[in-house]
Amino acid sequence: MATALDLASTIFLAGAALAVLTFLIGSLRIVDEYRRLVVFRLGRCIGQRGPGVVLLVPFIDSATSIDLREQFIEVPHQTCITRDNAPIDIDFLIYTKVVDATLTVVQVRNFAGAAQGLATTTLRAVIGDINLDDVLAKRAEINERLRVRLDDATERWGVQVTSVEIREIVPPAEILGAMNRQMTSERQRRAQVLESEGAREAAILVAEGEKEASILRASGEREAASLRAEGFASALQVLYGAARDVDSTAIAVQYLETVRAVAGGPSQKWVVPTDVVEALGRLASGVGVTPGPAGTAAGTETKTPAS
C-alpha cells in the first residue's frame, strides 16, 4: 500500500514538474536586438517588450513581433499628369523605419499596403503642381517633398519615412523625340558658339602678334637709322678733320685729277666751274706756269734773275 502511494506521489511530482517546465517554456521568449514584442494581455495592449528574455503568461498573454530595421517599399510605375498636362510614368522606393512598435501594431493593419496607397496619391498630388521640365530636372527636390508629406502621414502609425528615391521617369514618346531634337540643337549651338569664340580668340592672337611684330620692326628700323646717322656723322667728322689739314695745292691737284678724268670721256664740250679754274690757277702759280686765256695753260715761262 505504501509502495503504491509512493508511486502515485512520484508520478504527481513528475507531472507537476513537467507542467511547470512546459509553462516556463511557453512563457519565455528571446527577443533579438532589432525586434520588439507588442504584448496583449487578455486582449489589452500592455506595451512593447525586449530585447532579451521576455516572460509571457501562457494562455493569457499574446505577442506580435515587429522588426525595427529600416525597410523599403517598392511603388510600381504610376501615371501622373504634370502641371502643364503632360502624362509621365514614375516609379520610386520608400525607405521606412519603425520608431514605435505599439502604434505600428495598434493603429494600422497592413502598413506596407497602406504606405503604398498613400505614396501613390501623394505622388500624383506633388507631380500635379510641377511642370514637366521641373519634374525631369528637379528630382532631388521632388524626393524631399514626397518624403516630408509621407512622413507627416505615417507619423500616426509610429513609422518614420527616412528617404524617398525616384528610380525612373518615363515621359511620352513624342516628348522624348522633342527632347532629343532640342538636345541636338542645343549641342549644335554650343559647338557653333565654341567655334566662333575660338576663331575670335585666334584672330585676336594673330592681330596682337602682328602688332608686336610691327613694333619690333619699327624699333629695329629706328635703331638702324640711328646707327647709320651716327656712322655718317662720325665719317663727316673724320673727313672734316682731314680736310682741315689739306692745303690749297693738294686741293688743286685733286681738281686736276678730276679734270683729267673728265677729259678722258667722249664729250667734246666741257663745263669747268670757276672754282676749278681758280684752283688750277693757284696750282700753276705754285709750279711757275702762266695760265692762258679761258683758264687753259698757254705755256711755261722761266724767269731768270737780272745780273
GIWODA-V840754 format. One record per run of one state. SS is the DSSP state (2 for helix, 1 for strand, 0 for the rest). FROM is the first residue (numbers start at 1). LEN is the number of residues. Records with the same first field share a line. If there is no record, write none. Layout:
# GIWODA-V840754
SS = FROM-LEN  FROM-LEN
This chain:
# GIWODA-V840754
0 = 1-1  32-3  42-2  50-2  56-5  68-3  82-5  99-2  107-4  128-4  138-1  158-1  172-1  245-3  264-10  288-1  292-1  296-1  301-7
2 = 2-26  101-6  111-17  132-6  139-19  173-72  248-16  274-14  293-3
1 = 28-4  35-7  44-6  52-4  61-7  71-11  87-12  159-13  289-3  297-4
